[in-house]
Amino acid sequence: MNNPTRSPSPPLSGKRHHGRISQAYDRLRELIVSGRLAPGTRIVENTLAERLDVSRTPVRSALQRLQQEGYVLANDGGKQARLTVSPLTREDGRELFWIVGELEALAAYWAAQLPSFQRTELVRDLRGFNQKLQAASGDGGPDARNIFDLHTQFHLCYVEAARGTRLLALHQSIKPQAERYRRLYSSARGTETRDPLNEHEVIIRRIEEGDADGAERAVQANWRNAAERLAVLIDTMGERGSW
């Protein structure tokens, strides 16, 4: 007896297809930012599709977007480009930190122009995060993961307070790339958090005073100093994935 012909699966609707691409993108970006896909790792579509339990189509689309944003590199391999996770290098880290610094400096400029009652609430939150950062960096031994999270929350606090829709979109796109460096190298910082904490205090004071220009300069200085601190760590620990 002949087996009945199996009907082909109906194509995914546009909305469903887009949703699968977005999910694949989010999961792949998290794997890269968290370091679970290490810098320099070769990317194989089939392997990633199996890992994410999706077809190759959304993975391919997600990789194209990640390549456009700088998370993935395509190396000319003749007939087919060879994809790898972007390496972490001294110059790339410096560029990213300066770009993030400019975006967040603009946010701080706007945050310092908020009405007094909003600035008071914002300053209270910022001081709370900075105090927790100081505690996490205490004599009992630095908690690198907690320090990373608190540092992220501190900066996001005034960025979100500025409420710039375009700025937030740009920030959400570029900041995770800088976080790749912070996640990998932050554990090597030990208890050397005094300078960043002091720089944060300057940011807080300028926002509290309503000094928009001063807040902008304070954030720029914080990120540019952070870029130099990162460069020292990379020189010590070496670049990753740039062979």
NORFENVEN-V41323 format. One record per residue. PHI is phi in whole degrees, -180 to 180 (999 if undefined). Layout:
<<PHI> <PHI>>
//
This chain:
<<999> <-73> <-72> <-65> <-66> <-84> <-70> <-65> <-66> <-66> <-64> <-67> <-67> <-56> <-67> <-66> <-62> <-62> <-63> <-69> <-65> <-63> <-65> <-63> <-62> <-59> <-71> <-68> <-64> <-65> <-62> <-74> <-64> <-76> <89> <-72> <-106> <-71> <-55> <87> <-65> <-72> <-104> <-119> <-56> <-59> <-64> <-67> <-61> <-66> <-64> <-92> <60> <-137> <-78> <-70> <-61> <-66> <-64> <-61> <-65> <-64> <-66> <-63> <-67> <-64> <-68> <-62> <-88> <96> <-81> <-128> <-114> <-110> <-101> <-64> <-117> <94> <-69> <-139> <-67> <-100> <-92> <-138> <-68> <-57> <-72> <-105> <-125> <-59> <-71> <-65> <-61> <-62> <-62> <-62> <-63> <-68> <-65> <-60> <-60> <-68> <-64> <-72> <-64> <-64> <-62> <-65> <-58> <-70> <-62> <-71> <-99> <-66> <-57> <-54> <-66> <-74> <-65> <-60> <-66> <-63> <-62> <-60> <-67> <-63> <-65> <-62> <-65> <-68> <-67> <-67> <-62> <-63> <-66> <-68> <-101> <-72> <-66> <-71> <108> <-67> <-98> <-59> <-67> <-66> <-61> <-59> <-63> <-67> <-62> <-62> <-66> <-58> <-71> <-65> <-59> <-83> <-65> <-70> <-65> <-69> <56> <-92> <-61> <-68> <-62> <-62> <-64> <-65> <-64> <-67> <-80> <-95> <-60> <-59> <-68> <-69> <-66> <-57> <-69> <-65> <-65> <-75> <-100> <-65> <-66> <-88> <-77> <59> <-98> <-80> <-115> <-62> <-63> <-59> <-63> <-66> <-65> <-62> <-62> <-65> <-58> <-61> <-63> <-66> <-66> <-60> <-79> <74> <-91> <-64> <-63> <-66> <-65> <-61> <-65> <-65> <-71> <-58> <-63> <-60> <-74> <-71> <-66> <-63> <-63> <-70> <-64> <-63> <-59> <-63> <-65> <-67> <-62> <-79> <-94> <95> <-73> <-119> <77> <-105> <-72>>
//
